[in-house]
Amino acid sequence: MWELPPGWELIVEDESFIYYESTSRKVWIKKGRKPIRMVTGSHAKLLIFGALTLKKKQKFKVVKVTKKQKFNWKSTLSYLRSLKREHQKFVLFWDKAKPHTDHRVEEYLRENESCIRVEHFPTATPELNPVEECWKQTKGDDVIANKIYDTFDDFHKAITNFYKRKRFNLDLVHYLCH
C-alpha cells in the first residue's frame, strides 16, 4: 500500500488545448434543416496546464500558443517550477507526455527529488486523472460551447476568467484508487 509521506501534498496534473474555433454542442433546429455553424477560420489555440490537490487547491495556467510558446519541455518546466513555489513538498501524478519525460525535465526532478516525487499514470488511462474531468467540464461549459468571440484576445480573457472563478470539486482518491 502506497502512503503519502507526512507533510507532503499530492498533486495531479495534466495539459489540454482549447481551440479558438467554435465548438458546437447541442443545438435546436427545425427538422430537415442543416445547422449553420459559424467559424473563425483561425487555427489559434490556448494551452492550459491544470493541477488539483488533495486539499482541494487548484492551479490553472492559460497560455497562448505561439511559435515561441508551446507545449514542450520549457513550458512544462516553467509550470513545474510554479508548482514548487506554492507547494514545498509534493508527489506529482502525471502522464508520460513527451515534455514530461524530456531529459531536462527529468534532470530538474532529480535535482529536486528531496521535495518532488513523480508517479506516472499508466499508459492510455486518462480516466485515472481527475484533471481530465476538468477539461470535459470546461469544453462543455457555455464559455466555449456554441460561442464565438470577436477576437482571440477576448477568447483568451474569457478562458482565463473561467479558470479563476471555476471550482472543480473532484474526489482525487476516487480517481486514483479505482
MODELLER restraints for C-alpha pairs under 7 A, 6 or more apart:
rsr = mdl.restraints
at = mdl.atoms
rsr.add(forms.Gaussian(group=physical.xy_distance, feature=features.Distance(at['CA:8:A'], at['CA:89:A']), mean=4.97, stdev=0.5))
rsr.add(forms.Gaussian(group=physical.xy_distance, feature=features.Distance(at['CA:8:A'], at['CA:90:A']), mean=4.98, stdev=0.5))
rsr.add(forms.Gaussian(group=physical.xy_distance, feature=features.Distance(at['CA:9:A'], at['CA:53:A']), mean=6.98, stdev=0.5))
rsr.add(forms.Gaussian(group=physical.xy_distance, feature=features.Distance(at['CA:9:A'], at['CA:89:A']), mean=6.28, stdev=0.5))
rsr.add(forms.Gaussian(group=physical.xy_distance, feature=features.Distance(at['CA:9:A'], at['CA:90:A']), mean=4.46, stdev=0.5))
rsr.add(forms.Gaussian(group=physical.xy_distance, feature=features.Distance(at['CA:9:A'], at['CA:91:A']), mean=6.24, stdev=0.5))
rsr.add(forms.Gaussian(group=physical.xy_distance, feature=features.Distance(at['CA:10:A'], at['CA:53:A']), mean=5.58, stdev=0.5))
rsr.add(forms.Gaussian(group=physical.xy_distance, feature=features.Distance(at['CA:10:A'], at['CA:54:A']), mean=5.84, stdev=0.5))
rsr.add(forms.Gaussian(group=physical.xy_distance, feature=features.Distance(at['CA:10:A'], at['CA:90:A']), mean=5.57, stdev=0.5))
rsr.add(forms.Gaussian(group=physical.xy_distance, feature=features.Distance(at['CA:10:A'], at['CA:91:A']), mean=4.93, stdev=0.5))
rsr.add(forms.Gaussian(group=physical.xy_distance, feature=features.Distance(at['CA:10:A'], at['CA:92:A']), mean=6.25, stdev=0.5))
rsr.add(forms.Gaussian(group=physical.xy_distance, feature=features.Distance(at['CA:11:A'], at['CA:51:A']), mean=6.34, stdev=0.5))
rsr.add(forms.Gaussian(group=physical.xy_distance, feature=features.Distance(at['CA:11:A'], at['CA:52:A']), mean=5.60, stdev=0.5))
rsr.add(forms.Gaussian(group=physical.xy_distance, feature=features.Distance(at['CA:11:A'], at['CA:53:A']), mean=4.55, stdev=0.5))
rsr.add(forms.Gaussian(group=physical.xy_distance, feature=features.Distance(at['CA:11:A'], at['CA:54:A']), mean=6.95, stdev=0.5))
rsr.add(forms.Gaussian(group=physical.xy_distance, feature=features.Distance(at['CA:11:A'], at['CA:90:A']), mean=6.73, stdev=0.5))
rsr.add(forms.Gaussian(group=physical.xy_distance, feature=features.Distance(at['CA:11:A'], at['CA:91:A']), mean=6.10, stdev=0.5))
rsr.add(forms.Gaussian(group=physical.xy_distance, feature=features.Distance(at['CA:11:A'], at['CA:92:A']), mean=4.93, stdev=0.5))
rsr.add(forms.Gaussian(group=physical.xy_distance, feature=features.Distance(at['CA:11:A'], at['CA:93:A']), mean=6.16, stdev=0.5))
rsr.add(forms.Gaussian(group=physical.xy_distance, feature=features.Distance(at['CA:12:A'], at['CA:51:A']), mean=5.49, stdev=0.5))
rsr.add(forms.Gaussian(group=physical.xy_distance, feature=features.Distance(at['CA:12:A'], at['CA:52:A']), mean=5.45, stdev=0.5))
rsr.add(forms.Gaussian(group=physical.xy_distance, feature=features.Distance(at['CA:12:A'], at['CA:53:A']), mean=6.53, stdev=0.5))
rsr.add(forms.Gaussian(group=physical.xy_distance, feature=features.Distance(at['CA:12:A'], at['CA:92:A']), mean=5.84, stdev=0.5))
rsr.add(forms.Gaussian(group=physical.xy_distance, feature=features.Distance(at['CA:12:A'], at['CA:93:A']), mean=4.67, stdev=0.5))
rsr.add(forms.Gaussian(group=physical.xy_distance, feature=features.Distance(at['CA:12:A'], at['CA:94:A']), mean=6.07, stdev=0.5))
rsr.add(forms.Gaussian(group=physical.xy_distance, feature=features.Distance(at['CA:12:A'], at['CA:129:A']), mean=6.90, stdev=0.5))
rsr.add(forms.Gaussian(group=physical.xy_distance, feature=features.Distance(at['CA:13:A'], at['CA:50:A']), mean=5.59, stdev=0.5))
rsr.add(forms.Gaussian(group=physical.xy_distance, feature=features.Distance(at['CA:13:A'], at['CA:51:A']), mean=4.33, stdev=0.5))
rsr.add(forms.Gaussian(group=physical.xy_distance, feature=features.Distance(at['CA:13:A'], at['CA:52:A']), mean=6.69, stdev=0.5))
rsr.add(forms.Gaussian(group=physical.xy_distance, feature=features.Distance(at['CA:13:A'], at['CA:93:A']), mean=6.27, stdev=0.5))
rsr.add(forms.Gaussian(group=physical.xy_distance, feature=features.Distance(at['CA:13:A'], at['CA:94:A']), mean=5.30, stdev=0.5))
rsr.add(forms.Gaussian(group=physical.xy_distance, feature=features.Distance(at['CA:13:A'], at['CA:131:A']), mean=6.50, stdev=0.5))
rsr.add(forms.Gaussian(group=physical.xy_distance, feature=features.Distance(at['CA:14:A'], at['CA:49:A']), mean=6.08, stdev=0.5))
rsr.add(forms.Gaussian(group=physical.xy_distance, feature=features.Distance(at['CA:14:A'], at['CA:50:A']), mean=5.50, stdev=0.5))
rsr.add(forms.Gaussian(group=physical.xy_distance, feature=features.Distance(at['CA:14:A'], at['CA:51:A']), mean=6.68, stdev=0.5))
rsr.add(forms.Gaussian(group=physical.xy_distance, feature=features.Distance(at['CA:14:A'], at['CA:94:A']), mean=6.31, stdev=0.5))
rsr.add(forms.Gaussian(group=physical.xy_distance, feature=features.Distance(at['CA:14:A'], at['CA:131:A']), mean=6.08, stdev=0.5))
rsr.add(forms.Gaussian(group=physical.xy_distance, feature=features.Distance(at['CA:15:A'], at['CA:48:A']), mean=5.49, stdev=0.5))
rsr.add(forms.Gaussian(group=physical.xy_distance, feature=features.Distance(at['CA:15:A'], at['CA:49:A']), mean=4.54, stdev=0.5))
rsr.add(forms.Gaussian(group=physical.xy_distance, feature=features.Distance(at['CA:15:A'], at['CA:50:A']), mean=6.06, stdev=0.5))
rsr.add(forms.Gaussian(group=physical.xy_distance, feature=features.Distance(at['CA:16:A'], at['CA:47:A']), mean=5.88, stdev=0.5))
rsr.add(forms.Gaussian(group=physical.xy_distance, feature=features.Distance(at['CA:16:A'], at['CA:48:A']), mean=5.28, stdev=0.5))
rsr.add(forms.Gaussian(group=physical.xy_distance, feature=features.Distance(at['CA:16:A'], at['CA:49:A']), mean=6.79, stdev=0.5))
rsr.add(forms.Gaussian(group=physical.xy_distance, feature=features.Distance(at['CA:17:A'], at['CA:45:A']), mean=6.45, stdev=0.5))
rsr.add(forms.Gaussian(group=physical.xy_distance, feature=features.Distance(at['CA:17:A'], at['CA:46:A']), mean=5.50, stdev=0.5))
rsr.add(forms.Gaussian(group=physical.xy_distance, feature=features.Distance(at['CA:17:A'], at['CA:47:A']), mean=4.64, stdev=0.5))
rsr.add(forms.Gaussian(group=physical.xy_distance, feature=features.Distance(at['CA:17:A'], at['CA:48:A']), mean=6.12, stdev=0.5))
rsr.add(forms.Gaussian(group=physical.xy_distance, feature=features.Distance(at['CA:18:A'], at['CA:45:A']), mean=5.56, stdev=0.5))
rsr.add(forms.Gaussian(group=physical.xy_distance, feature=features.Distance(at['CA:18:A'], at['CA:46:A']), mean=5.18, stdev=0.5))
rsr.add(forms.Gaussian(group=physical.xy_distance, feature=features.Distance(at['CA:18:A'], at['CA:47:A']), mean=6.58, stdev=0.5))
rsr.add(forms.Gaussian(group=physical.xy_distance, feature=features.Distance(at['CA:19:A'], at['CA:44:A']), mean=6.18, stdev=0.5))
rsr.add(forms.Gaussian(group=physical.xy_distance, feature=features.Distance(at['CA:19:A'], at['CA:45:A']), mean=4.22, stdev=0.5))
rsr.add(forms.Gaussian(group=physical.xy_distance, feature=features.Distance(at['CA:19:A'], at['CA:46:A']), mean=6.32, stdev=0.5))
rsr.add(forms.Gaussian(group=physical.xy_distance, feature=features.Distance(at['CA:20:A'], at['CA:42:A']), mean=6.79, stdev=0.5))
rsr.add(forms.Gaussian(group=physical.xy_distance, feature=features.Distance(at['CA:20:A'], at['CA:43:A']), mean=6.96, stdev=0.5))
rsr.add(forms.Gaussian(group=physical.xy_distance, feature=features.Distance(at['CA:20:A'], at['CA:44:A']), mean=5.58, stdev=0.5))
rsr.add(forms.Gaussian(group=physical.xy_distance, feature=features.Distance(at['CA:20:A'], at['CA:45:A']), mean=5.45, stdev=0.5))
rsr.add(forms.Gaussian(group=physical.xy_distance, feature=features.Distance(at['CA:20:A'], at['CA:152:A']), mean=6.65, stdev=0.5))
rsr.add(forms.Gaussian(group=physical.xy_distance, feature=features.Distance(at['CA:20:A'], at['CA:155:A']), mean=6.87, stdev=0.5))
rsr.add(forms.Gaussian(group=physical.xy_distance, feature=features.Distance(at['CA:21:A'], at['CA:39:A']), mean=6.11, stdev=0.5))
rsr.add(forms.Gaussian(group=physical.xy_distance, feature=features.Distance(at['CA:21:A'], at['CA:40:A']), mean=5.66, stdev=0.5))
rsr.add(forms.Gaussian(group=physical.xy_distance, feature=features.Distance(at['CA:21:A'], at['CA:41:A']), mean=6.94, stdev=0.5))
rsr.add(forms.Gaussian(group=physical.xy_distance, feature=features.Distance(at['CA:21:A'], at['CA:42:A']), mean=6.22, stdev=0.5))
rsr.add(forms.Gaussian(group=physical.xy_distance, feature=features.Distance(at['CA:21:A'], at['CA:43:A']), mean=6.94, stdev=0.5))
rsr.add(forms.Gaussian(group=physical.xy_distance, feature=features.Distance(at['CA:22:A'], at['CA:39:A']), mean=6.01, stdev=0.5))
rsr.add(forms.Gaussian(group=physical.xy_distance, feature=features.Distance(at['CA:22:A'], at['CA:145:A']), mean=6.93, stdev=0.5))
rsr.add(forms.Gaussian(group=physical.xy_distance, feature=features.Distance(at['CA:22:A'], at['CA:146:A']), mean=6.44, stdev=0.5))
rsr.add(forms.Gaussian(group=physical.xy_distance, feature=features.Distance(at['CA:22:A'], at['CA:147:A']), mean=6.06, stdev=0.5))
rsr.add(forms.Gaussian(group=physical.xy_distance, feature=features.Distance(at['CA:22:A'], at['CA:148:A']), mean=5.69, stdev=0.5))
rsr.add(forms.Gaussian(group=physical.xy_distance, feature=features.Distance(at['CA:23:A'], at['CA:144:A']), mean=6.72, stdev=0.5))
rsr.add(forms.Gaussian(group=physical.xy_distance, feature=features.Distance(at['CA:23:A'], at['CA:145:A']), mean=5.04, stdev=0.5))
rsr.add(forms.Gaussian(group=physical.xy_distance, feature=features.Distance(at['CA:23:A'], at['CA:146:A']), mean=5.70, stdev=0.5))
rsr.add(forms.Gaussian(group=physical.xy_distance, feature=features.Distance(at['CA:24:A'], at['CA:145:A']), mean=5.62, stdev=0.5))
rsr.add(forms.Gaussian(group=physical.xy_distance, feature=features.Distance(at['CA:24:A'], at['CA:146:A']), mean=4.87, stdev=0.5))
rsr.add(forms.Gaussian(group=physical.xy_distance, feature=features.Distance(at['CA:25:A'], at['CA:145:A']), mean=5.93, stdev=0.5))
rsr.add(forms.Gaussian(group=physical.xy_distance, feature=features.Distance(at['CA:25:A'], at['CA:146:A']), mean=6.28, stdev=0.5))
rsr.add(forms.Gaussian(group=physical.xy_distance, feature=features.Distance(at['CA:29:A'], at['CA:35:A']), mean=6.52, stdev=0.5))
rsr.add(forms.Gaussian(group=physical.xy_distance, feature=features.Distance(at['CA:45:A'], at['CA:64:A']), mean=6.54, stdev=0.5))
rsr.add(forms.Gaussian(group=physical.xy_distance, feature=features.Distance(at['CA:45:A'], at['CA:65:A']), mean=5.88, stdev=0.5))
rsr.add(forms.Gaussian(group=physical.xy_distance, feature=features.Distance(at['CA:46:A'], at['CA:62:A']), mean=6.55, stdev=0.5))
rsr.add(forms.Gaussian(group=physical.xy_distance, feature=features.Distance(at['CA:46:A'], at['CA:63:A']), mean=5.56, stdev=0.5))
rsr.add(forms.Gaussian(group=physical.xy_distance, feature=features.Distance(at['CA:46:A'], at['CA:64:A']), mean=4.74, stdev=0.5))
rsr.add(forms.Gaussian(group=physical.xy_distance, feature=features.Distance(at['CA:46:A'], at['CA:65:A']), mean=5.51, stdev=0.5))
rsr.add(forms.Gaussian(group=physical.xy_distance, feature=features.Distance(at['CA:47:A'], at['CA:62:A']), mean=5.88, stdev=0.5))
rsr.add(forms.Gaussian(group=physical.xy_distance, feature=features.Distance(at['CA:47:A'], at['CA:63:A']), mean=5.07, stdev=0.5))
rsr.add(forms.Gaussian(group=physical.xy_distance, feature=features.Distance(at['CA:47:A'], at['CA:64:A']), mean=6.31, stdev=0.5))
rsr.add(forms.Gaussian(group=physical.xy_distance, feature=features.Distance(at['CA:47:A'], at['CA:65:A']), mean=6.20, stdev=0.5))
rsr.add(forms.Gaussian(group=physical.xy_distance, feature=features.Distance(at['CA:48:A'], at['CA:60:A']), mean=6.68, stdev=0.5))
rsr.add(forms.Gaussian(group=physical.xy_distance, feature=features.Distance(at['CA:48:A'], at['CA:61:A']), mean=5.59, stdev=0.5))
rsr.add(forms.Gaussian(group=physical.xy_distance, feature=features.Distance(at['CA:48:A'], at['CA:62:A']), mean=4.64, stdev=0.5))
rsr.add(forms.Gaussian(group=physical.xy_distance, feature=features.Distance(at['CA:48:A'], at['CA:63:A']), mean=6.27, stdev=0.5))
rsr.add(forms.Gaussian(group=physical.xy_distance, feature=features.Distance(at['CA:49:A'], at['CA:60:A']), mean=5.48, stdev=0.5))
rsr.add(forms.Gaussian(group=physical.xy_distance, feature=features.Distance(at['CA:49:A'], at['CA:61:A']), mean=5.10, stdev=0.5))
rsr.add(forms.Gaussian(group=physical.xy_distance, feature=features.Distance(at['CA:49:A'], at['CA:62:A']), mean=6.65, stdev=0.5))
rsr.add(forms.Gaussian(group=physical.xy_distance, feature=features.Distance(at['CA:50:A'], at['CA:59:A']), mean=5.78, stdev=0.5))
rsr.add(forms.Gaussian(group=physical.xy_distance, feature=features.Distance(at['CA:50:A'], at['CA:60:A']), mean=4.44, stdev=0.5))
rsr.add(forms.Gaussian(group=physical.xy_distance, feature=features.Distance(at['CA:50:A'], at['CA:61:A']), mean=6.61, stdev=0.5))
rsr.add(forms.Gaussian(group=physical.xy_distance, feature=features.Distance(at['CA:50:A'], at['CA:131:A']), mean=6.64, stdev=0.5))
rsr.add(forms.Gaussian(group=physical.xy_distance, feature=features.Distance(at['CA:51:A'], at['CA:58:A']), mean=5.54, stdev=0.5))
rsr.add(forms.Gaussian(group=physical.xy_distance, feature=features.Distance(at['CA:51:A'], at['CA:59:A']), mean=5.19, stdev=0.5))
rsr.add(forms.Gaussian(group=physical.xy_distance, feature=features.Distance(at['CA:51:A'], at['CA:60:A']), mean=6.43, stdev=0.5))
rsr.add(forms.Gaussian(group=physical.xy_distance, feature=features.Distance(at['CA:51:A'], at['CA:131:A']), mean=6.87, stdev=0.5))
rsr.add(forms.Gaussian(group=physical.xy_distance, feature=features.Distance(at['CA:52:A'], at['CA:58:A']), mean=4.51, stdev=0.5))
rsr.add(forms.Gaussian(group=physical.xy_distance, feature=features.Distance(at['CA:52:A'], at['CA:59:A']), mean=6.67, stdev=0.5))
rsr.add(forms.Gaussian(group=physical.xy_distance, feature=features.Distance(at['CA:54:A'], at['CA:172:A']), mean=6.41, stdev=0.5))
rsr.add(forms.Gaussian(group=physical.xy_distance, feature=features.Distance(at['CA:60:A'], at['CA:163:A']), mean=6.43, stdev=0.5))
rsr.add(forms.Gaussian(group=physical.xy_distance, feature=features.Distance(at['CA:62:A'], at['CA:160:A']), mean=6.08, stdev=0.5))
rsr.add(forms.Gaussian(group=physical.xy_distance, feature=features.Distance(at['CA:72:A'], at['CA:99:A']), mean=5.03, stdev=0.5))
rsr.add(forms.Gaussian(group=physical.xy_distance, feature=features.Distance(at['CA:73:A'], at['CA:99:A']), mean=4.48, stdev=0.5))
rsr.add(forms.Gaussian(group=physical.xy_distance, feature=features.Distance(at['CA:73:A'], at['CA:100:A']), mean=6.91, stdev=0.5))
rsr.add(forms.Gaussian(group=physical.xy_distance, feature=features.Distance(at['CA:73:A'], at['CA:102:A']), mean=6.24, stdev=0.5))
rsr.add(forms.Gaussian(group=physical.xy_distance, feature=features.Distance(at['CA:73:A'], at['CA:105:A']), mean=6.38, stdev=0.5))
rsr.add(forms.Gaussian(group=physical.xy_distance, feature=features.Distance(at['CA:76:A'], at['CA:99:A']), mean=6.48, stdev=0.5))
rsr.add(forms.Gaussian(group=physical.xy_distance, feature=features.Distance(at['CA:76:A'], at['CA:100:A']), mean=7.00, stdev=0.5))
rsr.add(forms.Gaussian(group=physical.xy_distance, feature=features.Distance(at['CA:77:A'], at['CA:105:A']), mean=6.08, stdev=0.5))
rsr.add(forms.Gaussian(group=physical.xy_distance, feature=features.Distance(at['CA:88:A'], at['CA:115:A']), mean=6.47, stdev=0.5))
rsr.add(forms.Gaussian(group=physical.xy_distance, feature=features.Distance(at['CA:89:A'], at['CA:115:A']), mean=4.33, stdev=0.5))
rsr.add(forms.Gaussian(group=physical.xy_distance, feature=features.Distance(at['CA:89:A'], at['CA:116:A']), mean=5.83, stdev=0.5))
rsr.add(forms.Gaussian(group=physical.xy_distance, feature=features.Distance(at['CA:90:A'], at['CA:115:A']), mean=6.23, stdev=0.5))
rsr.add(forms.Gaussian(group=physical.xy_distance, feature=features.Distance(at['CA:90:A'], at['CA:116:A']), mean=5.17, stdev=0.5))
rsr.add(forms.Gaussian(group=physical.xy_distance, feature=features.Distance(at['CA:90:A'], at['CA:117:A']), mean=6.45, stdev=0.5))
rsr.add(forms.Gaussian(group=physical.xy_distance, feature=features.Distance(at['CA:91:A'], at['CA:116:A']), mean=5.78, stdev=0.5))
rsr.add(forms.Gaussian(group=physical.xy_distance, feature=features.Distance(at['CA:91:A'], at['CA:117:A']), mean=4.63, stdev=0.5))
rsr.add(forms.Gaussian(group=physical.xy_distance, feature=features.Distance(at['CA:91:A'], at['CA:118:A']), mean=5.72, stdev=0.5))
rsr.add(forms.Gaussian(group=physical.xy_distance, feature=features.Distance(at['CA:92:A'], at['CA:116:A']), mean=7.00, stdev=0.5))
rsr.add(forms.Gaussian(group=physical.xy_distance, feature=features.Distance(at['CA:92:A'], at['CA:117:A']), mean=6.02, stdev=0.5))
rsr.add(forms.Gaussian(group=physical.xy_distance, feature=features.Distance(at['CA:92:A'], at['CA:118:A']), mean=4.79, stdev=0.5))
rsr.add(forms.Gaussian(group=physical.xy_distance, feature=features.Distance(at['CA:92:A'], at['CA:119:A']), mean=6.05, stdev=0.5))
rsr.add(forms.Gaussian(group=physical.xy_distance, feature=features.Distance(at['CA:93:A'], at['CA:118:A']), mean=6.01, stdev=0.5))
rsr.add(forms.Gaussian(group=physical.xy_distance, feature=features.Distance(at['CA:93:A'], at['CA:119:A']), mean=4.82, stdev=0.5))
rsr.add(forms.Gaussian(group=physical.xy_distance, feature=features.Distance(at['CA:93:A'], at['CA:120:A']), mean=5.59, stdev=0.5))
rsr.add(forms.Gaussian(group=physical.xy_distance, feature=features.Distance(at['CA:93:A'], at['CA:121:A']), mean=6.54, stdev=0.5))
rsr.add(forms.Gaussian(group=physical.xy_distance, feature=features.Distance(at['CA:94:A'], at['CA:119:A']), mean=6.67, stdev=0.5))
rsr.add(forms.Gaussian(group=physical.xy_distance, feature=features.Distance(at['CA:94:A'], at['CA:120:A']), mean=5.19, stdev=0.5))
rsr.add(forms.Gaussian(group=physical.xy_distance, feature=features.Distance(at['CA:94:A'], at['CA:121:A']), mean=5.82, stdev=0.5))
rsr.add(forms.Gaussian(group=physical.xy_distance, feature=features.Distance(at['CA:95:A'], at['CA:120:A']), mean=5.23, stdev=0.5))
rsr.add(forms.Gaussian(group=physical.xy_distance, feature=features.Distance(at['CA:95:A'], at['CA:121:A']), mean=5.03, stdev=0.5))
rsr.add(forms.Gaussian(group=physical.xy_distance, feature=features.Distance(at['CA:96:A'], at['CA:120:A']), mean=6.45, stdev=0.5))
rsr.add(forms.Gaussian(group=physical.xy_distance, feature=features.Distance(at['CA:109:A'], at['CA:116:A']), mean=6.66, stdev=0.5))
rsr.add(forms.Gaussian(group=physical.xy_distance, feature=features.Distance(at['CA:126:A'], at['CA:132:A']), mean=6.62, stdev=0.5))
rsr.add(forms.Gaussian(group=physical.xy_distance, feature=features.Distance(at['CA:128:A'], at['CA:175:A']), mean=5.00, stdev=0.5))
rsr.add(forms.Gaussian(group=physical.xy_distance, feature=features.Distance(at['CA:128:A'], at['CA:176:A']), mean=5.62, stdev=0.5))
rsr.add(forms.Gaussian(group=physical.xy_distance, feature=features.Distance(at['CA:129:A'], at['CA:175:A']), mean=6.35, stdev=0.5))
rsr.add(forms.Gaussian(group=physical.xy_distance, feature=features.Distance(at['CA:130:A'], at['CA:170:A']), mean=6.96, stdev=0.5))
rsr.add(forms.Gaussian(group=physical.xy_distance, feature=features.Distance(at['CA:130:A'], at['CA:172:A']), mean=6.30, stdev=0.5))
rsr.add(forms.Gaussian(group=physical.xy_distance, feature=features.Distance(at['CA:130:A'], at['CA:175:A']), mean=6.08, stdev=0.5))
rsr.add(forms.Gaussian(group=physical.xy_distance, feature=features.Distance(at['CA:134:A'], at['CA:168:A']), mean=6.82, stdev=0.5))
rsr.add(forms.Gaussian(group=physical.xy_distance, feature=features.Distance(at['CA:139:A'], at['CA:145:A']), mean=6.35, stdev=0.5))
rsr.add(forms.Gaussian(group=physical.xy_distance, feature=features.Distance(at['CA:143:A'], at['CA:158:A']), mean=6.89, stdev=0.5))
rsr.add(forms.Gaussian(group=physical.xy_distance, feature=features.Distance(at['CA:149:A'], at['CA:155:A']), mean=5.59, stdev=0.5))
